[in-house]
Amino acid sequence: MKKILLSFALIFGLAQAQSQETNLQLKGTVVDTVAQYVYLQKFHNKMFTTIDSVKVKDGNFSFKTKVKTPELYGLSVNTANSPLYIFLDKGPITVKLNPKKYYSGSVVEGSAPQQLFDTYRKSNDIEISKFITENPKSIVAAYVLYRNWSYRLTPDQITQNIALLDKSLHTTTYVKELKELVTVLDGLAVGKKAPDFTANNPDGKPVRFSENLNGYTLVDFWASWCGPCRRENPNIVAAYKEFHDKGFNIVAVSLDKKKENWIKGIQDDHLNWVQVSDLLFWNSAVAKLYGVRAIPANYLVDSKGIIVAKNLHGEELQSTLKSLLNK
């Protein structure tokens, strides 16, 4: 397939990305729902926090909240579910808000960053460096690098892509956190010592990682709400059954939010090894310590806590353990 050329900056004439506080001119209609309120949510660390709400009147809503723009926000009729991802900008914006199928039928007009974001999401063959080069001043470029690419790139690649962004974006939360991530990942290279941590098990008792090192230990990051994690769990269970007696152990760190869901996931998937969590979702202290930006993710360490491999999934986990433990 030929590369899709994304000359979005020229198409949409995007504004400077430096955020400024402005009073929203945001109005819209709500369709296919009887919701009484629309919620405006602020995005941070893959999570949304409600900052304002308005009552729906005759199917219409309007926000005049003072917020920083351009920036990513969420619009929702139910804060328990994922919202519509919307890049707000100064100037009038209209929205047709349709909560069905994860808001996929919603329409946003009046926001150039949103147009760029929507086009990006519809494109299947994108090179992140090219995308940034064509849109160096867009907040969308910084967000995409932070949200969709940071877990795929090496620390050097992240740094190289940050350098392609306009200086006006270097004060954004996205770039600041990317620079912090680079520092963390540099300390987690194969051959370096895995950071020690303490977190509570399902009984509420603290477990220290360094006190559970024996043979080779997999630090496995997962969550009961994570579909790819649940699909990977049978492979991890099979590896544990085959290699546990030979010196393979697991310390699993969950990014769950609700204890009951965490415990049910452990029971349903038969995860019979050390389990810990602070139940803080993407604010997990251990996930931050290990630079985890997507799950499932894992680190394999030896009895001295030295990292020997990272992100082993499927057959790669099995073959690596065979090589290490069948000597």
VOGU-3710 file (C-alpha; in Angstrom, 3 decimals, decimal comma):
1> mkkillsfal> 0,000/0,000/0,000  1,275/3,413/-0,893  1,976/5,781/1,958  -0,875/8,175/2,598  0,408/11,710/2,356  -0,865/13,879/5,174  -0,441/17,532/4,276  -2,895/18,520/6,948  -1,230/21,724/8,016  -1,728/23,177/4,549
11> ifglaqaqsq> -5,252/21,859/4,250  -6,548/23,165/7,536  -4,301/26,161/8,237  -3,799/25,152/11,855  -3,207/27,813/14,478  -0,308/28,074/16,872  -0,517/25,383/19,533  0,279/27,533/22,549  -2,733/27,064/24,843  -4,637/30,113/26,004
21> etnlqlkgtv> -7,630/30,441/28,295  -10,793/31,334/26,431  -14,540/31,265/26,988  -15,956/28,401/24,983  -18,423/28,995/22,210  -19,584/25,410/22,172  -23,129/24,364/21,397  -24,805/21,345/19,959  -27,608/18,836/19,793  -27,959/15,453/21,428
31> vdtvaqyvyl> -29,383/12,638/19,295  -30,482/9,043/19,901  -30,559/9,440/23,688  -32,818/10,707/26,447  -29,869/12,061/28,436  -30,650/15,119/30,546  -27,104/16,448/30,881  -23,967/16,817/28,792  -20,628/16,708/30,631  -17,448/18,524/29,633
41> qkfhnkmftt> -14,342/16,598/30,677  -10,633/17,430/30,800  -8,141/14,868/29,518  -5,052/13,912/31,520  -3,020/10,688/31,559  -5,527/8,700/29,476  -8,327/9,709/31,856  -11,135/12,249/31,784  -12,295/14,380/34,711  -15,578/16,302/34,614
51> idsvkvkdgn> -15,095/20,077/34,820  -18,592/21,300/33,884  -22,070/20,108/32,936  -25,135/21,650/31,295  -28,748/20,582/31,118  -30,116/19,463/27,781  -33,110/21,573/26,728  -35,233/20,438/23,795  -32,281/18,357/22,594  -29,848/21,292/22,687
61> fsfktkvktp> -26,910/22,195/24,922  -24,391/25,042/25,184  -21,116/25,567/27,089  -19,429/28,902/27,821  -16,864/27,471/30,235  -13,452/29,114/30,446  -10,890/26,512/29,335  -7,461/26,325/27,759  -7,488/25,923/23,995  -6,459/24,357/21,740
71> elyglsvnta> -6,612/21,205/23,847  -8,219/17,775/24,050  -11,443/17,427/26,033  -14,293/14,961/26,279  -18,043/15,378/25,792  -20,264/12,773/27,369  -23,841/12,051/28,400  -22,643/9,425/30,892  -19,404/9,903/32,847  -19,184/6,158/33,514
81> nsplyifldk> -18,351/5,570/29,844  -15,671/6,875/27,500  -16,587/10,277/26,016  -16,343/11,791/22,571  -12,721/12,894/22,122  -12,875/16,508/20,975  -10,127/19,046/20,380  -11,589/22,407/21,375  -10,339/25,652/19,881  -11,277/29,306/20,071
91> gpitvklnpk> -14,188/30,329/17,920  -17,684/28,857/17,551  -17,883/25,044/17,591  -21,001/22,984/16,990  -21,462/19,328/17,839  -24,000/16,686/16,974  -23,488/14,379/19,941  -24,512/10,765/19,358  -23,483/8,397/22,179  -24,147/5,206/20,226
101> kyysgsvveg> -21,161/3,074/19,186  -18,717/5,074/21,296  -19,845/8,406/19,777  -18,635/7,292/16,348  -21,594/8,974/14,659  -20,956/12,346/16,288  -20,063/15,347/14,124  -17,864/18,314/15,169  -17,671/21,519/13,136  -15,582/24,652/13,689
111> sapqqlfdty> -12,421/23,111/15,174  -9,383/22,808/12,894  -7,490/20,569/15,357  -10,508/18,256/15,470  -10,520/18,000/11,683  -6,874/17,010/11,758  -7,493/14,505/14,548  -10,431/12,911/12,727  -8,413/12,614/9,525  -5,500/11,082/11,423
121> rksndieisk> -7,755/8,442/12,967  -9,188/7,497/9,578  -5,722/6,958/8,070  -4,236/3,494/8,338  -0,684/4,048/7,139  0,984/6,921/8,977  4,617/7,632/9,757  4,711/9,632/12,974  7,812/11,612/12,001  6,201/12,635/8,707
131> fitenpksiv> 2,971/13,537/10,453  4,810/15,793/12,922  6,938/17,364/10,181  3,785/18,310/8,277  2,035/19,597/11,427  4,822/20,832/13,733  2,715/23,503/15,476  -0,438/21,441/16,014  -1,409/20,271/19,494  -2,676/17,139/17,733
141> aayvlyrnws> 0,872/16,187/16,711  2,053/16,411/20,313  -0,952/14,444/21,551  -0,594/11,671/18,953  3,097/11,241/19,773  2,268/11,081/23,483  -0,854/8,923/23,314  -0,464/6,659/20,288  3,270/6,338/19,690  5,254/6,685/22,929
151> yrltpdqitq> 4,849/3,003/23,837  6,003/1,899/20,362  9,205/3,945/20,226  12,625/3,736/21,824  13,761/6,602/24,073  15,971/7,909/21,250  13,078/7,813/18,788  10,830/9,705/21,203  13,507/12,366/21,620  14,000/12,649/17,864
161> nialldkslh> 10,274/13,171/17,320  10,021/15,750/20,100  12,717/17,718/18,266  10,452/17,877/15,200  7,735/19,660/17,169  7,617/23,442/17,215  9,087/25,021/20,355  5,624/26,350/21,240  4,596/22,771/22,045  7,487/22,014/24,382
171> tttyvkelke> 5,652/23,578/27,325  2,600/21,344/26,871  1,866/18,554/29,316  2,295/16,021/26,516  5,905/16,964/25,748  6,840/17,412/29,406  5,610/13,917/30,192  7,321/12,492/27,119  10,646/13,921/28,294  10,085/12,388/31,736
181> lvtvldglav> 9,227/9,085/30,061  12,508/9,124/28,124  14,439/9,446/31,385  12,478/6,577/32,942  12,904/4,270/29,933  16,628/4,965/29,752  16,877/3,475/33,243  14,901/0,391/32,265  17,094/-0,954/29,492  18,009/-4,624/29,364
191> gkkapdftan> 20,957/-5,136/31,710  19,830/-2,507/34,209  18,248/-3,167/37,592  14,480/-3,157/37,798  13,119/-0,581/40,246  11,910/-1,928/43,570  8,373/-1,178/44,709  5,785/-2,039/47,324  2,061/-2,366/46,645  -0,916/-4,067/48,259
201> npdgkpvrfs> -2,217/-7,516/47,379  -5,975/-8,271/47,203  -6,028/-8,783/50,977  -4,688/-5,260/51,486  -1,281/-6,467/52,654  1,866/-4,763/51,312  4,076/-6,833/49,026  7,637/-5,814/48,235  8,828/-6,756/44,777  12,471/-7,382/45,750
211> enlngytlvd> 11,351/-9,940/48,338  9,693/-12,041/45,621  12,654/-12,521/43,310  13,488/-16,169/42,733  14,881/-17,552/39,497  13,302/-15,435/36,756  10,382/-13,170/37,599  7,945/-11,557/35,185  6,657/-8,136/36,235  3,352/-8,260/34,369
221> fwaswcgpcr> 1,170/-5,146/33,900  -2,475/-5,882/33,148  -6,072/-4,975/34,116  -9,414/-6,752/34,145  -10,837/-4,080/31,768  -8,042/-4,615/29,218  -9,176/-6,899/26,386  -5,669/-7,609/24,991  -4,496/-8,443/28,529  -7,280/-10,940/29,051
231> renpnivaay> -6,520/-12,553/25,691  -2,829/-12,828/26,645  -3,513/-14,305/30,109  -3,996/-17,924/28,927  -0,496/-17,809/27,426  0,951/-16,538/30,709  -0,946/-19,210/32,652  0,475/-21,899/30,335  4,008/-20,546/30,779  3,595/-20,472/34,557
241> kefhdkgfni> 2,378/-24,070/34,648  5,262/-25,262/32,473  8,119/-23,308/34,036  7,169/-22,437/37,612  8,842/-25,562/39,046  11,983/-24,674/37,082  12,260/-21,195/38,565  9,716/-18,968/36,820  7,618/-16,607/38,935  5,266/-13,709/38,309
251> vavsldkkke> 4,458/-10,484/40,117  1,406/-8,986/38,418  0,571/-5,297/38,708  -3,025/-4,398/37,882  -4,184/-1,009/36,603  -7,717/-1,723/37,737  -9,998/0,900/39,299  -12,408/-1,328/41,224  -11,238/-4,025/43,609  -14,159/-6,336/42,849
261> nwikgiqddh> -13,378/-6,292/39,119  -9,692/-6,941/39,818  -10,414/-9,937/42,053  -12,950/-11,368/39,614  -10,421/-11,063/36,772  -7,832/-12,939/38,829  -10,299/-15,717/39,599  -11,784/-15,986/36,107  -8,389/-16,152/34,384  -6,794/-18,419/37,038
271> lnwvqvsdll> -3,901/-16,056/37,774  -2,451/-17,972/40,688  0,589/-15,863/41,467  1,478/-12,669/43,323  -0,987/-9,889/42,499  -0,745/-6,239/43,555  -2,497/-2,980/42,720  -3,046/0,529/44,058  -6,359/0,632/42,099  -5,453/3,998/40,571
281> fwnsavakly> -5,961/3,131/36,887  -3,408/5,057/34,759  -2,264/6,916/37,883  -0,681/3,680/39,095  2,597/4,550/40,810  4,220/1,282/39,720  3,170/1,766/36,089  4,752/5,221/36,122  7,891/3,821/37,750  8,212/1,337/34,870
291> gvraipanyl> 7,261/3,752/32,090  4,176/1,747/31,153  2,066/3,630/28,580  0,052/0,670/27,256  -0,925/-2,767/28,518  -0,265/-5,651/28,447  3,372/-4,900/29,201  6,016/-6,810/31,107  9,639/-7,009/32,222  11,517/-10,261/32,850
301> vdskgiivak> 14,168/-9,989/35,573  16,649/-12,422/37,050  17,154/-13,354/40,715  19,246/-10,217/41,262  16,581/-7,975/39,788  18,434/-7,340/36,511  16,207/-6,847/33,462  16,849/-9,572/30,886  13,932/-8,946/28,480  10,895/-6,723/27,921
311> nlhgeelqst> 7,398/-7,146/26,522  7,452/-10,869/25,923  4,107/-12,027/24,555  2,763/-15,185/22,972  5,353/-17,673/21,764  8,187/-15,249/22,531  7,575/-15,649/26,269  7,608/-19,425/25,968  10,762/-19,547/23,833  12,654/-17,103/26,079
321> lksllnk> 11,842/-19,134/29,193  12,870/-22,353/27,451  16,202/-20,812/26,564  16,818/-19,527/30,096  15,474/-22,410/32,177  16,179/-25,518/30,107  19,960/-25,209/30,321
//
